[in-house]
Amino acid sequence: MKIETQRLILRKLEETDMERMFLLDSDPEVMKYIGVPPLTERHESLNVINMIRKQYEDNGTGRLAVIEKETGLLIGWSGLKLLTEEINGYKNVLDLGYRFVPESWGKGYALEAAKASLDLGFNEMNASTIYAHAHSENAGSNHILKKLGFEKTGEFVEPDGICNWYELKREKYLS
């Protein structure tokens, strides 16, 4: 699977992405609202990649590597994953997520990649609703979700604070 946008390529994660994934997941600013500590060992990134690759096999979908066309570098990941463990009372639903290296923040990449993921979910996977959640203090992520048309429909408590729960209906996105 490969999705191209104006500035990005979204593709399945590969083991060769380990260094750039470690750069992403070891950054305290990136991990600030994730609820897990930053990675400290490079091999932990390989575990993350293999976990996501297993989701492709088991669920037919998962987060995708986001490659900046201009540099050819992995700048983060974005995409849909099937929630196989219950979150906020929901299970077996598609969840939009994204994570980017700080150098790429504020350039519209998260929005661009998320739109490509939503197009995939609604047009190719025929989803009726796509969900997302973001830590209530993560202003950037909450802003992106609202800009994409998501509606906040609730809140839930995580060990590291309150998360906002969002939904986007197919009809609203496609209209």
C-alpha positions as CSV (number, residue, x, y, z in Angstrom):
1,M,0.0,0.0,0.0
2,K,1.3,3.4,-1.0
3,I,-0.6,6.7,-0.8
4,E,0.8,9.9,-2.4
5,T,-0.2,13.4,-1.5
6,Q,1.2,16.7,-2.8
7,R,4.2,16.6,-0.4
8,L,4.1,13.1,1.2
9,I,4.2,9.4,0.7
10,L,2.4,7.2,3.1
11,R,3.5,3.5,3.1
12,K,3.7,0.6,5.4
13,L,6.4,0.7,8.0
14,E,9.5,-1.3,7.4
15,E,12.3,-2.5,9.6
16,T,14.6,-0.1,7.8
17,D,12.6,2.8,9.4
18,M,14.0,1.9,12.8
19,E,16.5,4.9,13.1
20,R,13.9,7.5,12.2
21,M,11.2,5.9,14.4
22,F,13.6,6.0,17.3
23,L,14.3,9.7,16.6
24,L,10.5,10.2,16.8
25,D,9.7,8.0,19.8
26,S,12.7,9.0,21.9
27,D,11.8,12.7,21.8
28,P,10.2,13.9,25.1
29,E,8.3,16.6,23.3
30,V,6.8,14.1,20.8
31,M,5.8,11.7,23.6
32,K,4.6,14.4,26.0
33,Y,0.9,13.6,25.6
34,I,1.1,9.9,24.6
35,G,1.0,8.4,28.1
36,V,4.1,6.3,27.6
37,P,7.7,7.3,28.3
38,P,10.1,8.1,25.5
39,L,12.1,5.2,24.2
40,T,15.6,4.9,25.4
41,E,16.9,2.0,23.3
42,R,17.0,1.8,19.5
43,H,15.8,-1.8,19.4
44,E,12.6,-0.7,21.1
45,S,11.7,1.0,17.8
46,L,12.0,-2.2,16.0
47,N,9.5,-3.7,18.5
48,V,7.1,-0.9,17.7
49,I,7.5,-1.4,14.0
50,N,6.9,-5.1,14.2
51,M,3.8,-4.5,16.4
52,I,2.4,-2.2,13.7
53,R,3.3,-4.6,10.9
54,K,1.4,-7.4,12.8
55,Q,-1.7,-5.0,12.8
56,Y,-1.5,-4.9,9.0
57,E,-1.6,-8.7,8.9
58,D,-4.2,-9.2,11.6
59,N,-6.6,-6.3,10.9
60,G,-5.8,-5.2,7.3
61,T,-4.9,-1.7,8.4
62,G,-2.4,0.1,10.7
63,R,-0.4,3.3,11.0
64,L,1.6,4.2,8.0
65,A,5.1,5.7,7.7
66,V,4.9,9.3,6.4
67,I,7.8,10.2,4.1
68,E,8.6,13.7,3.1
69,K,9.0,13.6,-0.7
70,E,11.5,16.5,-0.8
71,T,14.0,14.8,1.6
72,G,13.0,11.2,1.4
73,L,13.0,11.1,5.2
74,L,10.4,9.5,7.5
75,I,9.0,12.4,9.4
76,G,6.4,10.5,11.4
77,W,3.4,8.2,11.0
78,S,-0.3,8.6,10.4
79,G,-3.2,6.5,9.6
80,L,-6.0,4.3,10.7
81,K,-5.8,1.4,13.1
82,L,-8.5,-0.9,14.4
83,L,-9.0,-0.5,18.1
84,T,-8.9,-4.1,19.3
85,E,-8.8,-3.1,22.9
86,E,-11.6,-1.0,24.3
87,I,-11.1,2.7,24.6
88,N,-13.8,5.0,26.0
89,G,-16.3,2.2,25.6
90,Y,-15.4,1.6,21.9
91,K,-13.8,-1.4,20.4
92,N,-13.3,-2.7,16.8
93,V,-13.7,0.8,15.4
94,L,-11.2,2.7,13.2
95,D,-9.1,5.2,15.0
96,L,-7.1,8.0,13.3
97,G,-3.7,8.8,14.8
98,Y,-0.5,10.6,13.9
99,R,2.8,11.5,15.3
100,F,5.5,13.6,13.8
101,V,9.1,14.8,14.5
102,P,9.2,18.4,15.9
103,E,11.0,19.8,12.8
104,S,7.9,19.0,10.8
105,W,5.4,20.6,13.1
106,G,3.4,23.6,11.9
107,K,3.9,22.7,8.2
108,G,0.5,21.1,7.6
109,Y,1.9,17.6,7.2
110,A,-0.3,16.1,9.9
111,L,-3.4,17.5,8.2
112,E,-2.3,16.4,4.8
113,A,-1.5,12.9,6.0
114,A,-4.7,12.6,8.0
115,K,-6.8,13.7,5.0
116,A,-5.2,10.9,2.9
117,S,-6.0,8.4,5.8
118,L,-9.6,9.6,6.0
119,D,-10.0,9.3,2.2
120,L,-8.7,5.7,2.5
121,G,-11.1,5.0,5.4
122,F,-14.2,6.4,3.9
123,N,-13.7,5.7,0.2
124,E,-11.7,2.4,0.2
125,M,-12.7,0.8,3.5
126,N,-16.3,2.1,3.4
127,A,-16.2,3.2,7.1
128,S,-19.3,4.9,8.3
129,T,-17.5,6.6,11.3
130,I,-13.9,7.2,12.1
131,Y,-12.9,8.0,15.6
132,A,-9.9,9.8,17.2
133,H,-8.7,10.9,20.6
134,A,-6.2,13.4,21.8
135,H,-5.0,14.5,25.3
136,S,-7.0,17.5,26.3
137,E,-3.8,19.6,26.8
138,N,-2.5,18.7,23.3
139,A,-3.6,21.9,21.6
140,G,-2.0,21.1,18.2
141,S,-3.6,17.7,17.9
142,N,-7.0,18.9,19.0
143,H,-6.8,21.7,16.5
144,I,-6.0,19.3,13.7
145,L,-8.9,17.0,14.5
146,K,-11.4,20.0,14.6
147,K,-10.0,21.3,11.3
148,L,-10.6,17.9,9.7
149,G,-14.2,18.1,10.8
150,F,-14.2,15.8,13.8
151,E,-16.7,16.5,16.5
152,K,-15.8,16.1,20.2
153,T,-18.4,13.7,21.6
154,G,-16.9,13.0,25.0
155,E,-13.9,12.8,27.4
156,F,-12.3,9.9,29.2
157,V,-9.6,9.7,31.8
158,E,-6.2,8.2,31.1
159,P,-3.4,7.7,33.7
160,D,-1.7,10.9,32.4
161,G,-4.9,13.1,32.2
162,I,-8.1,13.7,30.3
163,C,-8.5,12.8,26.7
164,N,-11.0,14.2,24.3
165,W,-12.9,11.7,22.2
166,Y,-13.9,12.6,18.6
167,E,-16.0,11.2,15.8
168,L,-16.3,12.0,12.1
169,K,-19.2,10.6,10.1
170,R,-18.8,9.6,6.5
171,E,-21.6,11.9,5.3
172,K,-20.0,15.0,6.9
173,Y,-16.6,14.2,5.6
174,L,-17.7,13.5,2.0
175,S,-20.1,16.5,1.8
